[in-house]
């Protein structure tokens, strides 16, 4: 904790040694930023520190090293109406709302867009 507190007021420190990880909270965001700049790559018990803000990419100087995106080439998942006002679920897995659905159920389009990983709703 002394390593971090010399840059500002530490409000919380949670260490997870089994995961080689720690969470450090500062009273001021600017202090956290300055600490990150000062201690990035510093030696701590024989390990080099890798410091990042939560939910942000890891930075290495001016280069941003982004986390691998497993599904970067896939289209966004569709869940609303298709073809204007036709029910997406009717076309894939079957719509659980039946006659109460706000979208159209075209009889010839039932399960037309179903993929191998889709599971149909029991009717």
HUDA-V612242 format. One record per backbone hydrogen bond with DSSP energy under -0.5 kcal/mol. NH is the residue of the N-H (numbers start at 1). CO is the residue of the C=O. Records with the same first field share a line. If there is no record, write none. Layout:
BEGIN
NH->CO + CO
END
This chain:
BEGIN
4->1
5->1
6->2
7->4
8->5
11->9 + 25
12->25
14->23
16->21
19->16
20->17
21->16
23->14
24->22
25->12
27->9
32->28
33->29
34->30
35->31
36->32
37->33
38->34
39->35
40->36
41->49
42->39
44->47
47->44
49->42
51->49
56->53
58->65
60->63
63->60
65->58 + 63
66->64
70->68
72->69
74->71
82->86
85->83
86->82
87->104
91->87
92->88
94->89
98->95
100->97
101->98
104->85
106->104
107->105
109->106
110->107
111->90
112->109
113->91
114->111
118->115
121->93
END
